[in-house]
Amino acid sequence: MAEYKCSICGLHYRSRELAEKCHGWCSTHDSCNLKIGEQSIEAGAGRRA
């Protein structure tokens, strides 16, 4: 399965669309969006622990 990465904050996503959405937010607001970030692979790993 492919992974896509936001080149600004470094979070990984399973879809290109989410990675692009994250990148767009990060570049516009100079911050992370929690609603987008909670869909990242890293956030999912925390839920499984």
Protein Blocks (a to p, Z undefined) as FASTA:
>chain_A
ZZdddfknopacfbfklmmmmmmmmmmnopacfklmmmpmklmmmmmZZ
